[in-house]
């Protein structure tokens, strides 16, 4: 059996800064993960890695630079 979960969260920060924090490898590594690969575009994938062996994979589903961003994990 598979399950689905959908969450929506508005970040209380400037849209352009929030957009950069979720799409710029250097900034992602500063606050979220130890290493990453990012294809910053609509439909692009991202890979987040931590030194303890954990990882996350996702894709950007909506991409309006500096204004709106959605992604799936």
C-alpha positions in Angstrom: 0.0 0.0 0.0 1.3 3.5 -0.8 0.3 6.7 1.0 0.5 10.3 0.0 1.1 13.4 2.1 0.9 17.0 0.9 2.0 20.0 2.9 2.0 23.7 2.0 4.1 26.1 3.9 4.6 29.8 3.4 8.0 31.0 4.6 7.9 34.3 6.4 10.8 35.8 4.5 11.4 37.8 1.3 10.5 35.7 -1.7 13.7 36.4 -3.6 15.9 35.3 -0.6 13.7 32.2 0.1 13.9 31.3 -3.6 17.8 31.5 -3.6 18.0 29.5 -0.3 16.2 26.6 -1.9 17.9 26.7 -5.4 21.6 27.8 -4.8 23.9 24.9 -3.9 26.2 27.2 -1.8 23.3 28.5 0.3 21.7 25.1 0.7 25.0 23.8 2.1 25.2 26.7 4.5 21.9 25.9 6.2 20.5 22.5 5.3 22.9 19.8 4.0 26.5 18.9 3.7 26.5 18.5 -0.1 24.0 18.8 -2.9 23.4 18.8 -6.6 20.8 21.2 -7.9 19.1 21.5 -11.4 17.5 24.9 -10.7 14.7 24.9 -13.3 11.1 23.7 -13.7 11.2 19.9 -13.6 14.8 20.0 -12.4 16.0 17.5 -9.7 17.9 18.1 -6.5 20.0 15.8 -4.4 20.8 16.6 -0.8 23.4 14.7 1.1 24.5 14.6 4.8 27.7 13.3 6.2 25.9 10.7 8.3 24.8 8.9 5.1 21.3 10.3 4.9 20.0 11.8 1.7 16.9 13.4 0.0 15.9 13.5 -3.6 13.3 15.8 -5.1 12.2 17.8 -8.1 11.1 21.4 -8.6 7.4 21.4 -9.7 6.9 25.2 -10.0 9.7 27.6 -10.7 9.3 31.4 -11.0 12.7 32.9 -10.2 12.5 35.2 -7.2 8.8 34.8 -6.8 7.4 31.3 -6.4 8.9 27.8 -5.9 7.3 24.4 -5.3 9.0 21.0 -5.0 8.4 17.4 -4.2 10.7 15.3 -2.0 
